[in-house]
Amino acid sequence: MISKLKNISLGNWMLIGMVLGFIVGLILNFYVNDPFIKDTLLVNNIFYLGGTGFIRLMKMLVVPLVFFSIVVGVASISDIKKIGAIGGRTILIYLVTTALAVTIALIIASIIQPGVGLNMAGLTQGTVTSNATLTDTILNIIPENPFSSLANGDMLPVIIFALLVGIILAKLREKTQTVNNFFTEGNEIMLEMTRIVMKFAPIGIFCLMAKTFASLGFDGLLPLAKYIGCVLIGLAIQAFIVYPALLVVFTRLNPIRFFKKFISVMFFAFSSSTSSATIPLNLEKLSELGVSREVSSFTIPLGATINMDGTAIMQGCAVMFAAQAYGIDLGLSALLTVVFTAVMASIGTAGVPSVGLITLTMVFNSVGLPVDAIGVIMGIDHILDMVRTAVNVTGDAICTIIVSFKNKSIDLDIFNGKKAPDKTWDDITQF
């Protein structure tokens, strides 16, 4: 029995925590008039301690994890000048598709309004502030004191400072090897700390869900279902409308031909929930579509690191969900900040389970939203993570085909099925 429990994945434990917390919360909701059971002992003490404690652990990770991840991610792209147009086009397309993804999510969530009716304003202590003007937002991006920004958790200045440090380290690689090693090792420390903290996620999710639904009851069901719908609609639009449109506009190639060949990669990404593990299969299918291995061997591993369109969609929907649940009207400057922060968060995103929830904390902080709302959506994130991983790897492949087409590194006869690929999978793995 114990061995079977050990074999349950973290994502499934998080799902179990969500279900149990939801059930316990609904049961406690019937004891609304019993302060000892509902308000005093459980909800405002035990559940509050467990849920808020886990949220604070996640907030503890945000600044150092993002800072080290972005520095290492940017500094590692040291061969862009050598690769030239391939590297520039790849990164540009990745960033543009991520910006499109989060924009689509914001629009969908504005229409469906998943957080309306949840009314979580009374569940958060302290005041909630909206964003400053657009001019102030632009000026606040520039850090007056980067160490002060790091200490205060001001994420936009932290991101800009991390980008600058990464660019300089990439430029001075031979002269700054010691500093490079410091950031690389610091990133490894933060990754391990993230793995440790995430082991407590099922308990934190249970407490957060129990506390939330003990107060909200069945009123929280519909908003949560609408949030899931928003994310799935956004992912479907990105995968089956945006990506095919980009393929047609930039290459005039047939998207149906692509999906017929690539559907197995999408299913594998869905089942594994990791872009990194899908890299070999992704490379194989792109080779079968006539894409040059010289291009795909660069763009696919890079995409698994910096191209997180599915995660960006989740973050955009989650921001609108929380803002609506707390009755906060996000202005244009706040929405632009969300887009920018989500795009920057995709650079060097740590390759650990559910790290999108940690970077989501960063996005919430950038526009002054309470991170308590993350606890409501954490339990279902494993299911959505499977779908958005499939979207992520699809975006990597589409970008690779576009870049290959622009650099004349794709055999169009192979793509169109007029001849078989002249490279075997063994040839690719030896590259």
N, C-alpha and C positions, 0 to 999 in steps of 0.2 A: 504493500500500500504506500509506504513512504517513498519507495523508489519510483512509483508511478507519479507521485506528487512532484518529485524532483525533475521529472521529464517534462512537466508543463512549462511552456515558454513564458517569458516575462509578459509578452503581449496578452496571452490568455489569462494570466494572473490578474492583469489590469482589468480585463473584461469581467472576470469573476468579481473583483472588487467593486466594479461599477454596479453590477447586477445586485449583489448583496447590499451595497450601500443604498441603492434605489429602493429595494424591498424594505430594509430597516427604516429608511426615512419615511416611506409611506405609512408603515405601521405606527411609527411615532407620531405621525401627523394626526392620527385619531385621538391622541392623548393631549390635544392642544390645551385642555383645561387642567392638566396635571403638571404643575411647574417642576416638581421633583424629578419626574421621569423624563419629561420632554425638554424643559428649558434649563433647569439648574444642573442636574447631574450629567446628562449625556451631551445634549446639543451644545451648550455654552461652556463646557469644560472638557470632557473627553474627546468628543468629535472636533471641537474647535481647536484643541491642542494638536491632535493628530493631523488635521487638514492644514491648518495655518503653519504648523511646523514644517510640513513637507513643502508648502509654497515658499517658505523662507529658504529652505535648502536649495530650491530651484533658483530663486533670486540670487542666492549666494554665488551660484555658478555662472550667471549670465555674463557679467562684465569680463572676468578673466578668460572664460571660455571663448567668447566672441573675439576678444582682443587677440589672444594667441592664435585662434583659428584663422582669422583674416590675415594677420601678419604672415603666418606660415603659408597659407594658401596663395597669397600674392607673391611672396618671395620665391615660392617653388616654381612659378611660371618664368623660368629664367631663359628659356629658349625661344621666346616669342619673336625676338628680332631675327634669330636664325631661321625660324620657320616662316617669318614674314607674313604674307597675306593669309595663310592658313590660320595662324594663331589669332591675328586681328579679327578676321571675319568670324571665327568660331566664338570668341569671347563676346563680340558685339551681338551676334545672334542669340547666344545664351542669355545675355542680360536683357535684350529686347523682349524675348519670349517670356521671361520671368516677369517683366514689368507689365506685359499684356495679361499674363495670368492673374496677377493680383488685382489689376484694374477690372477684369471681368468678374472676379469674385466680389469686389466692392459693389459693382453695378447689380449683380444678381441678388446679393444680400439686401441692397437698398430697395429692390422691388419686392422680394418675398418677405423681408423684415422678420427674420426668425426669432429675434429677441423680444419683439413686442408682446406684451402680456405676461412676461416673466417677472418683472418688477423686483429686481434684486437690490435696489438702492438701499433698502433698510437692512441688508445683510452685511454691509461693509462699514467698518468704523472709519471715521475721519471724513474729510471732504474730497470730492472728486472734481478735478479741474480739467477744462477742455484745453485746446491748443491755443497758442498765441497767433498773431497775424502772420501772413505769408512772409512778409519782410523780416519779422523777428525770427521766423523759422530758418530762413536762409542764413541770416547772420549767426544764429546759434549753432549752425553746422560747424563754423570755424571755432576751434577750441582756443580760448584765451589762455587757459592753463590746462594742458592735457592731464596732468596728475589730479587736478581738482575734478575734472570730468570723470576720470576713472573712479575716484573716491565717491562721487555723488551719483554715479550710474547714469550720467547724461550720454545716452547711447549714440546720438548723431555725431557729436564731437569725437567720441571714442572710435567710431567707425572710420571717420576721416583720418584721424591720427594713425590708426592701424594700417590703413591703406598706404599712407605716405611712408611709414616705416617699412612696410613690405616692399614697396617699389624701390626704396633706397637700398635695402638689403639685396634685392635682385640685381641692382646695378653694381653694387660694390661687393659682390659675392666673395671674391678672392681675399679682400681686405677685411671682411667682417665675419669670418667663419666662426669665431668664438661666439659672437652675438647670434648668428644663425643657429648654432647649436643650442644656445640658451632658450630661444623661442621654440625650437623644435621639441626640446625636452620639456619645456613648460606646457606645450600643447599636449604632449603625451600624459603629463600629470593631470591636466584638466579632463582629458578623455577618461582616464581611469577614475577620477573623482566623480565624473558624470555617471559612469557605469555603477559605481557604488550607491550614489544617491538614487538612481532609478530603480534599484532593488527594493527601495521603500515605497515605490509608486503605488503598488496595489493597496497598501495600508492607507496611504494618503488619499487615494481616490475613494476608498471606502468611507473614510471619515468625511471627506468633502461632499460626497453624494448624499450620505445620511443626513448631514447637517442641512444641506440645501433643500432636500425634498421633505425633511421634517418640518420646514417652514413653508415651503411652496406647495407641497402635496401634489395632486394630479395636475395642477395648473402648469407644472413644468414639463409635462410630457409632449404637448404639441410644439412648443418652441424648440425642444431638443430634436424632434423629428424634422421640423422645418430646417434646422441647422444642417442635419445630415443631408437633406435634400438639396440645400444650397451648394454644399461642397461637391456632391455627386454631379449636379448639373454643371457646375463650373469645370469639373474634371472632364466631363463628357464633351463640353464645348471646346476645351483646349485640345483634347485628343482627336476629335473627329470633325472639327470645323477649322480651328486655327491652324493646326499642323498641316492638314491637307491643303488648306488655302495657301500657306507659305510654300509648300512643295510645288503647287501649280504655278504660282506667281513667279517664283524664282527659277524653276527648272522646266516647267511644262510637262513634267512626268506624271504618270497615272498613280494617284494615291491608292487606288484599289489594288494595284499590283504590289505596292509596298505592304499594305496590311495583310494580304494573303501570305506573303513570305514572313512577315514579322509577328504574326499573331501568337506564335509559340513563345517568342521572347516576352511578350506582354503577359502571357499566362504564367511563365516562370517568375517574372518580377512580382506578379500579384501574389504568388504562393510563398516566395522567399522574403518579400518586404525589404529587399536590399538591392540598391543599384549596383553596388560593387560586385556582388556575386553574379550579377547578370552580364558583366563585361565580356567574358569569353563567348557566351552564346550570342550576344549582340554583335561582336566582331565577326562571328561565323556567318550570321544571316546577312550582314552588310556585304561581306565578301561574295555571297551568293547573289547579291543584287548588283555586283560589278563595281563596288566601291574600292578604291585603292587602299591597300593595307597601310601605306605610308601615312595616309590621312586619318583613317579610322583608329590606328594605334595611338594617335595623339588626341583626337577629339573625344573619343568615347571615355577613356579614363578621366580626362579633364571634365567632361560633362557629368560624370558620376560624382564629382566634387563640387562643381559650382553651378550646375543646372538643376534647380529644384522648383520647377514650375508647379508641380502638384502640391508641394509644401506651401508655396506662395499663395495658392488658391485657398488652402485651409486657413492660412493666417489672415487673409483678407476677409473671409467669411466669419472667422472668429472675432475679429475686431468689430465688425458691424453687429454681430450677435451680442457682444458684451456692451457696446455703446447703447444699443436699443434696450437691453435688459436693465441698464442703469439709468436710462433716460437722458443720455448725453448726446447732444447734437454736434457731431464732428463737422467742422467747417472744411473748406477747400484746402487750407494749409495743413490740417491734420491728415486729410486723405492723401495728399501728396507726400507727407512724411511717412505714412504707412507704406506707400508704394516704394519710396526710396529705401526705407529701412528693410523691407522684405527682400528687395533686390540685393542689397548689400549683405544681408544675413545669409544669402545663398552662396556667397563666396567663402570657400573654405569651411563649409558646414561640416561639423564633426560626424564621422561615420559610425554612430552608435544608435541603438534603438530609441525611438521617440525623441530624438534630439530636436525635432521640429517644435515640440512643446516648450523646450527651453528657449529656443530662439523666439518663440511666440511671446514669451515673457518679455523679451527685449522689445518686440514690436509694441506690446501693450504699454510698456514704460515710456516709449518714445512719444506717445500721445496722451499720457496721463490716465490710462484706463486701469481700474483695479484688476489685479491678476487673479483674484478669487474666482472669476468666471471661468478660468482655465480648468478648474477642478470639475466643473460640470461637464466639460467636453472631453476630458482626458480618458475616461473609461471607454468611450467609443472610438478613440483615436486609432487603436490597433486595426480596426476594420477599415477605416478610411485610409490608413497608412498603406495598406495593401493595394488599394486602388490608385493612390497617388504615386506609388512607386512605379506602377505600370505606365503611368503618364510620364513620369520623369525619364524613363529609359526610351520611351517613344520619342520624346523631344530630343534626346541625345542623337538618336538615329536620323531623324529628319534634318537636324542641323548638319550632321555629317554628310548627308547626301547633298544638301545645298552647297556646302563648302567644297565638296568634291566636284560638283558640277561647275561651279565658278572657277575652280582651278584645273578644269579639264582632267580630273583624276577619277572619272567613273566611266565604265564601259557601258554605253547606252544599249548596245545589243544584248548584253547580259541582263540588264535591268528589265528590258522589255521582253525577255524570254526567247530571244532569237538565237541565242547560243548559250552553251553551258560555261560556267566560270572556269578559267584556266588555272586557278589556284586552289589547292586542297586545304583542308583545315590544318593538316600537319605543317604545311608551308607557312601558314599564318602564325601558328604557335611557336615556330622557330624564328620568327622575325625579331 
